[in-house]
Amino acid sequence: MMRNVAGAEHPRAGTRVDGRARGERLAGFIYGTIVALSVVVAGAKAYPASTGHVAVLVAVTTVVFWMAHVYSFSLAHSVATNEHLSLGEVRSIARREAAIVGAAVPPVAVLVLGELGLFGATTAYWAALGLGLVVLAAAGILFARIERLGVLATIVVVTVNVGLGVILMALKVVVGHL
């Protein structure tokens, strides 16, 4: 266990690697959620009655963004380390960035349920967006807990996360009326 200058145990000692991986997954999940929500917004306008079509668009888009992240981070790793890439390193980067694709699962699930007739298309679109806001709020709370933030800082982080989603929802309303 690491100790600070005064000899007390550091509360987060030994967690740098685990914390980095957790932070990267959290970032990927936030980013993936925002990508998924933006596709839901655009897809709802383009295919107002076809939530299944939009579910496929969300899934494919997040996979393409994941592939772009894996590719660009692989190149960056090669340049930063001045080493040729190994398949193992590319796999490691792919796993690290997989949260982008995982973030699409909640909205895609809701859209598929809409396609199956459990509720109408409009309800499915709004439920997917609402679920995205819940995910963004949960990610903000998780970050605040990991960082041991106080109440005010937690509120700020959650507000920023949810604010990004609200901006997308406002865009849906504006685009829907054009």
Secondary structure, 3 states (H helix, E strand, C coil): CCECCCCCECCCCCCHHHHHHHHHHHHHHHHHHHHHHHHHHHHHHHCCCCHHHHHHHHHHHHHHHHHHHHHHHHHHHHHHHCCCCCHHHHHHHHHHHCHHHHCCHHHHHHHHHHHCCCCCHHHHHHHHHHHHHHHHHHHHHHHHHHCCCCHHHHHHHHHHHHHHHHHHHHHHHHHHCC
